[in-house]
Amino acid sequence: MTEPDATAMIGALTDPDALVVFAAIVVATSDTCHLAEMGYSHGGGISWVTPFGLQKRTALSREAIDRAAATLEQAGMLLAQPDHQHGYTSWRPNKPALTTAASHTENPPNG
């Protein structure tokens, strides 16, 4: 596995659709935002977010969601769970990669 790249992650978020998709996935999978109801519940929050939940909660098309999620996956920001039987993929944040990338960034100088 390659080391998470914070620059690639930030670059992925410069795409407006990717930013909206990532934000919606973070909200949906947060234990503190369990009322978002965009995927499959694991108790407090949502474990995996489906493209159908993202379509319902954002104004994005399925194609835009899939394209944005692919960008976020490539940057290491999302974990994917394909459902080959039903023909779609669900996502959740890649918390270990995000934490590692954040810990390797330098603190900007004050001032």
N, CA, C and O atoms as CSV, one atom per row, in Angstrom:
chain,resi,resn,atom,element,x,y,z
A,1,MET,N,N,0.841,-1.179,0.000
A,1,MET,CA,C,0.000,0.000,0.000
A,1,MET,C,C,0.883,1.238,0.000
A,1,MET,O,O,1.893,1.287,0.702
A,2,THR,N,N,0.504,2.233,-0.784
A,2,THR,CA,C,1.286,3.455,-0.852
A,2,THR,C,C,0.918,4.401,0.281
A,2,THR,O,O,-0.176,4.341,0.842
A,3,GLU,N,N,1.840,5.252,0.591
A,3,GLU,CA,C,1.639,6.251,1.651
A,3,GLU,C,C,0.568,7.260,1.201
A,3,GLU,O,O,0.622,7.728,0.063
A,4,PRO,N,N,-0.390,7.602,2.053
A,4,PRO,CA,C,-1.400,8.605,1.684
A,4,PRO,C,C,-0.744,9.935,1.321
A,4,PRO,O,O,0.218,10.360,1.960
A,5,ASP,N,N,-1.274,10.581,0.290
A,5,ASP,CA,C,-0.720,11.831,-0.239
A,5,ASP,C,C,-1.703,12.972,0.017
A,5,ASP,O,O,-2.733,13.077,-0.649
A,6,ALA,N,N,-1.373,13.824,0.986
A,6,ALA,CA,C,-2.255,14.939,1.338
A,6,ALA,C,C,-2.456,15.881,0.160
A,6,ALA,O,O,-3.547,16.424,-0.016
A,7,THR,N,N,-1.420,16.082,-0.651
A,7,THR,CA,C,-1.544,16.972,-1.810
A,7,THR,C,C,-2.563,16.418,-2.804
A,7,THR,O,O,-3.370,17.173,-3.347
A,8,ALA,N,N,-2.534,15.115,-3.045
A,8,ALA,CA,C,-3.504,14.495,-3.950
A,8,ALA,C,C,-4.921,14.598,-3.388
A,8,ALA,O,O,-5.882,14.800,-4.130
A,9,MET,N,N,-5.035,14.458,-2.066
A,9,MET,CA,C,-6.349,14.559,-1.435
A,9,MET,C,C,-6.919,15.963,-1.575
A,9,MET,O,O,-8.091,16.137,-1.907
A,10,ILE,N,N,-6.094,16.947,-1.323
A,10,ILE,CA,C,-6.550,18.338,-1.472
A,10,ILE,C,C,-6.881,18.621,-2.928
A,10,ILE,O,O,-7.870,19.291,-3.227
A,11,GLY,N,N,-6.058,18.112,-3.829
A,11,GLY,CA,C,-6.315,18.293,-5.262
A,11,GLY,C,C,-7.651,17.706,-5.681
A,11,GLY,O,O,-8.365,18.297,-6.492
A,12,ALA,N,N,-7.995,16.545,-5.131
A,12,ALA,CA,C,-9.279,15.914,-5.464
A,12,ALA,C,C,-10.444,16.798,-5.053
A,12,ALA,O,O,-11.472,16.834,-5.728
A,13,LEU,N,N,-10.282,17.510,-3.946
A,13,LEU,CA,C,-11.373,18.354,-3.446
A,13,LEU,C,C,-11.535,19.658,-4.212
A,13,LEU,O,O,-12.465,20.417,-3.942
A,14,THR,N,N,-10.642,19.931,-5.168
A,14,THR,CA,C,-10.813,21.124,-5.998
A,14,THR,C,C,-11.903,20.925,-7.048
A,14,THR,O,O,-12.375,21.895,-7.641
A,15,ASP,N,N,-12.302,19.683,-7.279
A,15,ASP,CA,C,-13.432,19.393,-8.165
A,15,ASP,C,C,-14.706,19.601,-7.349
A,15,ASP,O,O,-14.912,18.908,-6.353
A,16,PRO,N,N,-15.566,20.544,-7.749
A,16,PRO,CA,C,-16.766,20.833,-6.947
A,16,PRO,C,C,-17.649,19.609,-6.683
A,16,PRO,O,O,-18.175,19.462,-5.581
A,17,ASP,N,N,-17.818,18.734,-7.673
A,17,ASP,CA,C,-18.639,17.539,-7.460
A,17,ASP,C,C,-17.986,16.609,-6.443
A,17,ASP,O,O,-18.675,16.025,-5.606
A,18,ALA,N,N,-16.666,16.467,-6.510
A,18,ALA,CA,C,-15.959,15.611,-5.548
A,18,ALA,C,C,-16.090,16.175,-4.140
A,18,ALA,O,O,-16.242,15.418,-3.181
A,19,LEU,N,N,-16.031,17.488,-4.009
A,19,LEU,CA,C,-16.178,18.115,-2.698
A,19,LEU,C,C,-17.570,17.841,-2.118
A,19,LEU,O,O,-17.700,17.502,-0.942
A,20,VAL,N,N,-18.601,17.988,-2.941
A,20,VAL,CA,C,-19.974,17.735,-2.484
A,20,VAL,C,C,-20.149,16.264,-2.107
A,20,VAL,O,O,-20.731,15.955,-1.067
A,21,VAL,N,N,-19.649,15.364,-2.941
A,21,VAL,CA,C,-19.776,13.927,-2.664
A,21,VAL,C,C,-19.028,13.568,-1.387
A,21,VAL,O,O,-19.560,12.840,-0.550
A,22,PHE,N,N,-17.807,14.062,-1.220
A,22,PHE,CA,C,-17.040,13.750,-0.020
A,22,PHE,C,C,-17.749,14.288,1.227
A,22,PHE,O,O,-17.855,13.586,2.233
A,23,ALA,N,N,-18.223,15.511,1.159
A,23,ALA,CA,C,-18.922,16.099,2.308
A,23,ALA,C,C,-20.168,15.289,2.658
A,23,ALA,O,O,-20.432,15.032,3.833
A,24,ALA,N,N,-20.930,14.890,1.649
A,24,ALA,CA,C,-22.148,14.108,1.904
A,24,ALA,C,C,-21.816,12.750,2.508
A,24,ALA,O,O,-22.534,12.275,3.387
A,25,ILE,N,N,-20.744,12.123,2.050
A,25,ILE,CA,C,-20.350,10.823,2.592
A,25,ILE,C,C,-19.885,10.973,4.033
A,25,ILE,O,O,-20.210,10.139,4.878
A,26,VAL,N,N,-19.133,12.022,4.321
A,26,VAL,CA,C,-18.669,12.250,5.699
A,26,VAL,C,C,-19.859,12.473,6.626
A,26,VAL,O,O,-19.910,11.904,7.717
A,27,VAL,N,N,-20.806,13.288,6.205
A,27,VAL,CA,C,-21.988,13.541,7.038
A,27,VAL,C,C,-22.776,12.247,7.237
A,27,VAL,O,O,-23.211,11.947,8.349
A,28,ALA,N,N,-22.958,11.492,6.171
A,28,ALA,CA,C,-23.771,10.277,6.261
A,28,ALA,C,C,-23.137,9.208,7.132
A,28,ALA,O,O,-23.851,8.422,7.754
A,29,THR,N,N,-21.819,9.160,7.191
A,29,THR,CA,C,-21.148,8.102,7.950
A,29,THR,C,C,-20.757,8.537,9.353
A,29,THR,O,O,-20.216,7.740,10.120
A,30,SER,N,N,-21.022,9.772,9.692
A,30,SER,CA,C,-20.680,10.288,11.009
A,30,SER,C,C,-21.631,9.732,12.062
A,30,SER,O,O,-22.846,9.696,11.865
A,31,ASP,N,N,-21.062,9.301,13.178
A,31,ASP,CA,C,-21.906,8.835,14.274
A,31,ASP,C,C,-22.747,9.962,14.865
A,31,ASP,O,O,-23.771,9.702,15.496
A,32,THR,N,N,-22.331,11.192,14.670
A,32,THR,CA,C,-23.086,12.322,15.222
A,32,THR,C,C,-24.141,12.847,14.255
A,32,THR,O,O,-24.957,13.688,14.632
A,33,CYS,N,N,-24.137,12.370,13.027
A,33,CYS,CA,C,-25.110,12.840,12.026
A,33,CYS,C,C,-25.946,11.673,11.499
A,33,CYS,O,O,-26.209,11.607,10.298
A,34,HIS,N,N,-26.360,10.769,12.353
A,34,HIS,CA,C,-27.037,9.557,11.907
A,34,HIS,C,C,-28.396,9.795,11.258
A,34,HIS,O,O,-28.943,8.878,10.646
A,35,LEU,N,N,-28.941,10.964,11.370
A,35,LEU,CA,C,-30.247,11.229,10.757
A,35,LEU,C,C,-30.163,11.546,9.269
A,35,LEU,O,O,-31.192,11.751,8.625
A,36,ALA,N,N,-28.951,11.589,8.710
A,36,ALA,CA,C,-28.795,11.874,7.285
A,36,ALA,C,C,-29.395,10.766,6.424
A,36,ALA,O,O,-29.889,11.040,5.330
A,37,GLU,N,N,-29.361,9.524,6.895
A,37,GLU,CA,C,-30.019,8.385,6.246
A,37,GLU,C,C,-29.701,8.246,4.768
A,37,GLU,O,O,-30.607,8.272,3.934
A,38,MET,N,N,-28.411,8.099,4.430
A,38,MET,CA,C,-28.019,7.965,3.030
A,38,MET,C,C,-27.428,6.606,2.684
A,38,MET,O,O,-26.944,6.430,1.566
A,39,GLY,N,N,-27.446,5.657,3.579
A,39,GLY,CA,C,-26.828,4.366,3.287
A,39,GLY,C,C,-27.335,3.308,4.218
A,39,GLY,O,O,-28.496,3.326,4.625
A,40,TYR,N,N,-26.463,2.380,4.558
A,40,TYR,CA,C,-26.825,1.278,5.436
A,40,TYR,C,C,-26.354,1.559,6.846
A,40,TYR,O,O,-25.182,1.877,7.053
A,41,SER,N,N,-27.225,1.449,7.805
A,41,SER,CA,C,-26.909,1.773,9.188
A,41,SER,C,C,-26.026,0.711,9.819
A,41,SER,O,O,-26.165,-0.479,9.534
A,42,HIS,N,N,-25.110,1.155,10.686
A,42,HIS,CA,C,-24.317,0.227,11.489
A,42,HIS,C,C,-24.534,0.515,12.967
A,42,HIS,O,O,-23.719,0.133,13.807
A,43,GLY,N,N,-25.603,1.172,13.273
A,43,GLY,CA,C,-25.915,1.505,14.660
A,43,GLY,C,C,-26.138,2.991,14.798
A,43,GLY,O,O,-27.250,3.479,14.596
A,44,GLY,N,N,-25.073,3.725,15.146
A,44,GLY,CA,C,-25.195,5.159,15.340
A,44,GLY,C,C,-25.239,5.931,14.033
A,44,GLY,O,O,-26.139,6.742,13.814
A,45,GLY,N,N,-24.274,5.680,13.173
A,45,GLY,CA,C,-24.197,6.388,11.892
A,45,GLY,C,C,-24.473,5.433,10.750
A,45,GLY,O,O,-25.149,4.419,10.927
A,46,ILE,N,N,-23.961,5.749,9.605
A,46,ILE,CA,C,-24.148,4.928,8.418
A,46,ILE,C,C,-22.792,4.362,8.032
A,46,ILE,O,O,-21.816,5.105,7.932
A,47,SER,N,N,-22.722,3.071,7.817
A,47,SER,CA,C,-21.460,2.430,7.504
A,47,SER,C,C,-21.015,2.697,6.068
A,47,SER,O,O,-19.871,3.095,5.846
A,48,TRP,N,N,-21.874,2.490,5.112
A,48,TRP,CA,C,-21.568,2.673,3.694
A,48,TRP,C,C,-22.663,3.525,3.054
A,48,TRP,O,O,-23.844,3.365,3.364
A,49,VAL,N,N,-22.269,4.418,2.170
A,49,VAL,CA,C,-23.229,5.288,1.486
A,49,VAL,C,C,-23.406,4.793,0.060
A,49,VAL,O,O,-22.434,4.572,-0.663
A,50,THR,N,N,-24.653,4.623,-0.330
A,50,THR,CA,C,-24.963,4.164,-1.683
A,50,THR,C,C,-25.046,5.354,-2.634
A,50,THR,O,O,-25.256,6.484,-2.194
A,51,PRO,N,N,-24.883,5.108,-3.938
A,51,PRO,CA,C,-25.067,6.200,-4.892
A,51,PRO,C,C,-26.505,6.724,-4.889
A,51,PRO,O,O,-26.749,7.888,-5.208
A,52,PHE,N,N,-27.444,5.865,-4.529
A,52,PHE,CA,C,-28.849,6.275,-4.499
A,52,PHE,C,C,-29.092,7.269,-3.363
A,52,PHE,O,O,-29.833,8.238,-3.528
A,53,GLY,N,N,-28.467,7.023,-2.211
A,53,GLY,CA,C,-28.554,7.971,-1.107
A,53,GLY,C,C,-27.913,9.295,-1.458
A,53,GLY,O,O,-28.428,10.353,-1.097
A,54,LEU,N,N,-26.781,9.244,-2.169
A,54,LEU,CA,C,-26.123,10.487,-2.577
A,54,LEU,C,C,-26.960,11.250,-3.595
A,54,LEU,O,O,-27.030,12.478,-3.542
A,55,GLN,N,N,-27.592,10.542,-4.517
A,55,GLN,CA,C,-28.469,11.204,-5.484
A,55,GLN,C,C,-29.627,11.898,-4.783
A,55,GLN,O,O,-30.016,13.009,-5.145
A,56,LYS,N,N,-30.171,11.224,-3.774
A,56,LYS,CA,C,-31.320,11.773,-3.050
A,56,LYS,C,C,-30.945,13.027,-2.268
A,56,LYS,O,O,-31.742,13.960,-2.175
A,57,ARG,N,N,-29.731,13.058,-1.702
A,57,ARG,CA,C,-29.324,14.150,-0.813
A,57,ARG,C,C,-28.516,15.244,-1.495
A,57,ARG,O,O,-28.271,16.296,-0.904
A,58,THR,N,N,-28.102,15.005,-2.728
A,58,THR,CA,C,-27.388,16.039,-3.486
A,58,THR,C,C,-28.137,16.248,-4.803
A,58,THR,O,O,-29.049,15.487,-5.126
A,59,ALA,N,N,-27.770,17.239,-5.531
A,59,ALA,CA,C,-28.391,17.502,-6.837
A,59,ALA,C,C,-27.594,16.853,-7.965
A,59,ALA,O,O,-27.781,17.203,-9.130
A,60,LEU,N,N,-26.710,15.913,-7.636
A,60,LEU,CA,C,-25.817,15.334,-8.638
A,60,LEU,C,C,-26.426,14.104,-9.302
A,60,LEU,O,O,-27.188,13.357,-8.687
A,61,SER,N,N,-26.075,13.912,-10.562
A,61,SER,CA,C,-26.501,12.726,-11.299
A,61,SER,C,C,-25.675,11.526,-10.858
A,61,SER,O,O,-24.629,11.683,-10.228
A,62,ARG,N,N,-26.136,10.350,-11.185
A,62,ARG,CA,C,-25.396,9.127,-10.862
A,62,ARG,C,C,-24.024,9.152,-11.525
A,62,ARG,O,O,-23.035,8.738,-10.920
A,63,GLU,N,N,-23.960,9.628,-12.750
A,63,GLU,CA,C,-22.687,9.690,-13.464
A,63,GLU,C,C,-21.713,10.634,-12.764
A,63,GLU,O,O,-20.531,10.318,-12.626
A,64,ALA,N,N,-22.204,11.788,-12.322
A,64,ALA,CA,C,-21.345,12.749,-11.615
A,64,ALA,C,C,-20.875,12.168,-10.287
A,64,ALA,O,O,-19.724,12.366,-9.897
A,65,ILE,N,N,-21.751,11.457,-9.592
A,65,ILE,CA,C,-21.388,10.836,-8.319
A,65,ILE,C,C,-20.320,9.770,-8.534
A,65,ILE,O,O,-19.320,9.736,-7.818
A,66,ASP,N,N,-20.529,8.906,-9.510
A,66,ASP,CA,C,-19.547,7.848,-9.786
A,66,ASP,C,C,-18.193,8.430,-10.183
A,66,ASP,O,O,-17.151,7.937,-9.751
A,67,ARG,N,N,-18.208,9.474,-11.002
A,67,ARG,CA,C,-16.966,10.130,-11.443
A,67,ARG,C,C,-16.257,10.776,-10.248
A,67,ARG,O,O,-15.044,10.630,-10.095
A,68,ALA,N,N,-16.996,11.478,-9.414
A,68,ALA,CA,C,-16.412,12.137,-8.237
A,68,ALA,C,C,-15.864,11.100,-7.256
A,68,ALA,O,O,-14.772,11.270,-6.714
A,69,ALA,N,N,-16.618,10.034,-7.033
A,69,ALA,CA,C,-16.167,8.980,-6.114
A,69,ALA,C,C,-14.894,8.322,-6.636
A,69,ALA,O,O,-14.003,7.994,-5.853
A,70,ALA,N,N,-14.800,8.127,-7.939
A,70,ALA,CA,C,-13.583,7.547,-8.519
A,70,ALA,C,C,-12.381,8.461,-8.269
A,70,ALA,O,O,-11.290,7.982,-7.958
A,71,THR,N,N,-12.577,9.761,-8.402
A,71,THR,CA,C,-11.514,10.732,-8.120
A,71,THR,C,C,-11.090,10.648,-6.664
A,71,THR,O,O,-9.897,10.654,-6.361
A,72,LEU,N,N,-12.054,10.570,-5.770
A,72,LEU,CA,C,-11.772,10.495,-4.335
A,72,LEU,C,C,-11.113,9.166,-3.956
A,72,LEU,O,O,-10.227,9.132,-3.102
A,73,GLU,N,N,-11.545,8.079,-4.587
A,73,GLU,CA,C,-10.906,6.781,-4.346
A,73,GLU,C,C,-9.453,6.798,-4.799
A,73,GLU,O,O,-8.565,6.325,-4.089
A,74,GLN,N,N,-9.218,7.348,-5.989
A,74,GLN,CA,C,-7.863,7.414,-6.536
A,74,GLN,C,C,-6.948,8.231,-5.622
A,74,GLN,O,O,-5.763,7.924,-5.493
A,75,ALA,N,N,-7.490,9.255,-4.998
A,75,ALA,CA,C,-6.707,10.086,-4.078
A,75,ALA,C,C,-6.543,9.421,-2.710
A,75,ALA,O,O,-5.814,9.930,-1.859
A,76,GLY,N,N,-7.209,8.299,-2.499
A,76,GLY,CA,C,-7.087,7.567,-1.243
A,76,GLY,C,C,-8.040,8.016,-0.154
A,76,GLY,O,O,-7.867,7.648,1.008
A,77,MET,N,N,-9.045,8.805,-0.509
A,77,MET,CA,C,-9.942,9.384,0.486
A,77,MET,C,C,-11.153,8.518,0.811
A,77,MET,O,O,-11.773,8.686,1.861
A,78,LEU,N,N,-11.492,7.596,-0.081
A,78,LEU,CA,C,-12.668,6.752,0.112
A,78,LEU,C,C,-12.308,5.286,0.035
A,78,LEU,O,O,-11.397,4.890,-0.692
A,79,LEU,N,N,-13.034,4.487,0.792
A,79,LEU,CA,C,-13.023,3.041,0.643
A,79,LEU,C,C,-14.274,2.674,-0.140
A,79,LEU,O,O,-15.330,3.276,0.055
A,80,ALA,N,N,-14.162,1.698,-1.015
A,80,ALA,CA,C,-15.286,1.288,-1.856
A,80,ALA,C,C,-15.704,-0.131,-1.514
A,80,ALA,O,O,-14.882,-0.983,-1.179
A,81,GLN,N,N,-17.014,-0.360,-1.611
A,81,GLN,CA,C,-17.574,-1.697,-1.413
A,81,GLN,C,C,-18.473,-1.993,-2.610
A,81,GLN,O,O,-19.639,-1.599,-2.623
A,82,PRO,N,N,-17.937,-2.685,-3.613
A,82,PRO,CA,C,-18.754,-2.995,-4.793
A,82,PRO,C,C,-19.841,-4.012,-4.467
A,82,PRO,O,O,-19.622,-4.952,-3.703
A,83,ASP,N,N,-20.992,-3.816,-5.046
A,83,ASP,CA,C,-22.091,-4.786,-4.967
A,83,ASP,C,C,-22.320,-5.263,-6.395
A,83,ASP,O,O,-23.112,-4.686,-7.141
A,84,HIS,N,N,-21.608,-6.333,-6.761
A,84,HIS,CA,C,-21.663,-6.820,-8.141
A,84,HIS,C,C,-23.038,-7.372,-8.497
A,84,HIS,O,O,-23.449,-7.323,-9.657
A,85,GLN,N,N,-23.735,-7.885,-7.523
A,85,GLN,CA,C,-25.059,-8.443,-7.786
A,85,GLN,C,C,-26.037,-7.356,-8.232
A,85,GLN,O,O,-26.867,-7.588,-9.111
A,86,HIS,N,N,-25.939,-6.158,-7.619
A,86,HIS,CA,C,-26.878,-5.085,-7.935
A,86,HIS,C,C,-26.282,-4.011,-8.835
A,86,HIS,O,O,-26.998,-3.121,-9.293
A,87,GLY,N,N,-24.989,-4.083,-9.093
A,87,GLY,CA,C,-24.358,-3.194,-10.065
A,87,GLY,C,C,-24.038,-1.786,-9.576
A,87,GLY,O,O,-24.084,-0.840,-10.363
A,88,TYR,N,N,-23.720,-1.632,-8.317
A,88,TYR,CA,C,-23.305,-0.325,-7.826
A,88,TYR,C,C,-22.253,-0.502,-6.740
A,88,TYR,O,O,-22.021,-1.606,-6.245
A,89,THR,N,N,-21.625,0.610,-6.385
A,89,THR,CA,C,-20.600,0.635,-5.347
A,89,THR,C,C,-21.053,1.587,-4.247
A,89,THR,O,O,-21.628,2.640,-4.520
A,90,SER,N,N,-20.790,1.209,-3.012
A,90,SER,CA,C,-21.033,2.088,-1.865
A,90,SER,C,C,-19.686,2.550,-1.329
A,90,SER,O,O,-18.661,1.917,-1.582
A,91,TRP,N,N,-19.689,3.665,-0.583
A,91,TRP,CA,C,-18.436,4.261,-0.131
A,91,TRP,C,C,-18.512,4.691,1.327
A,91,TRP,O,O,-19.589,4.874,1.895
A,92,ARG,N,N,-17.324,4.846,1.910
A,92,ARG,CA,C,-17.172,5.487,3.208
A,92,ARG,C,C,-15.782,6.119,3.233
A,92,ARG,O,O,-14.915,5.736,2.448
A,93,PRO,N,N,-15.565,7.084,4.126
A,93,PRO,CA,C,-14.244,7.719,4.184
A,93,PRO,C,C,-13.168,6.716,4.585
A,93,PRO,O,O,-13.411,5.801,5.372
A,94,ASN,N,N,-11.994,6.904,4.036
A,94,ASN,CA,C,-10.835,6.093,4.397
A,94,ASN,C,C,-10.152,6.800,5.571
A,94,ASN,O,O,-9.143,7.483,5.396
A,95,LYS,N,N,-10.715,6.626,6.762
A,95,LYS,CA,C,-10.231,7.355,7.944
A,95,LYS,C,C,-8.752,7.118,8.230
A,95,LYS,O,O,-8.049,8.079,8.545
A,96,PRO,N,N,-8.243,5.893,8.138
A,96,PRO,CA,C,-6.807,5.711,8.402
A,96,PRO,C,C,-5.922,6.507,7.432
A,96,PRO,O,O,-4.932,7.110,7.846
A,97,ALA,N,N,-6.274,6.505,6.159
A,97,ALA,CA,C,-5.473,7.250,5.174
A,97,ALA,C,C,-5.567,8.752,5.414
A,97,ALA,O,O,-4.565,9.460,5.312
A,98,LEU,N,N,-6.763,9.243,5.732
A,98,LEU,CA,C,-6.932,10.670,5.998
A,98,LEU,C,C,-6.142,11.095,7.228
A,98,LEU,O,O,-5.505,12.149,7.228
A,99,THR,N,N,-6.184,10.280,8.271
A,99,THR,CA,C,-5.443,10.584,9.499
A,99,THR,C,C,-3.941,10.570,9.248
A,99,THR,O,O,-3.216,11.445,9.722
A,100,THR,N,N,-3.479,9.572,8.502
A,100,THR,CA,C,-2.047,9.487,8.191
A,100,THR,C,C,-1.600,10.672,7.353
A,100,THR,O,O,-0.555,11.262,7.630
A,101,ALA,N,N,-2.366,11.029,6.339
A,101,ALA,CA,C,-2.007,12.164,5.491
A,101,ALA,C,C,-1.959,13.451,6.296
A,101,ALA,O,O,-1.057,14.269,6.115
A,102,ALA,N,N,-2.926,13.631,7.180
A,102,ALA,CA,C,-2.961,14.841,8.008
A,102,ALA,C,C,-1.772,14.895,8.955
A,102,ALA,O,O,-1.239,15.972,9.221
A,103,SER,N,N,-1.356,13.753,9.460
A,103,SER,CA,C,-0.239,13.742,10.411
A,103,SER,C,C,1.101,13.996,9.736
A,103,SER,O,O,2.076,14.345,10.401
A,104,HIS,N,N,1.157,13.822,8.413
A,104,HIS,CA,C,2.411,14.046,7.690
A,104,HIS,C,C,2.524,15.441,7.082
A,104,HIS,O,O,3.538,15.764,6.464
A,105,THR,N,N,1.509,16.258,7.246
A,105,THR,CA,C,1.584,17.609,6.705
A,105,THR,C,C,2.301,18.496,7.703
A,105,THR,O,O,2.187,18.322,8.916
A,106,GLU,N,N,3.026,19.427,7.176
A,106,GLU,CA,C,3.747,20.367,8.062
A,106,GLU,C,C,2.793,21.449,8.533
A,106,GLU,O,O,1.893,21.861,7.801
A,107,ASN,N,N,2.995,21.898,9.742
A,107,ASN,CA,C,2.208,23.016,10.232
A,107,ASN,C,C,2.699,24.279,9.547
A,107,ASN,O,O,3.904,24.527,9.502
A,108,PRO,N,N,1.779,25.087,9.010
A,108,PRO,CA,C,2.208,26.332,8.364
A,108,PRO,C,C,2.761,27.317,9.411
A,108,PRO,O,O,2.334,27.312,10.566
A,109,PRO,N,N,3.694,28.143,8.997
A,109,PRO,CA,C,4.243,29.112,9.953
A,109,PRO,C,C,3.180,30.128,10.351
A,109,PRO,O,O,2.303,30.464,9.556
A,110,ASN,N,N,3.263,30.607,11.571
A,110,ASN,CA,C,2.324,31.636,12.047
A,110,ASN,C,C,2.724,32.974,11.452
A,110,ASN,O,O,3.903,33.306,11.327
A,111,GLY,N,N,1.697,33.727,11.090
A,111,GLY,CA,C,2.007,35.075,10.698
A,111,GLY,C,C,1.650,35.366,9.339
A,111,GLY,O,O,1.861,36.485,8.872
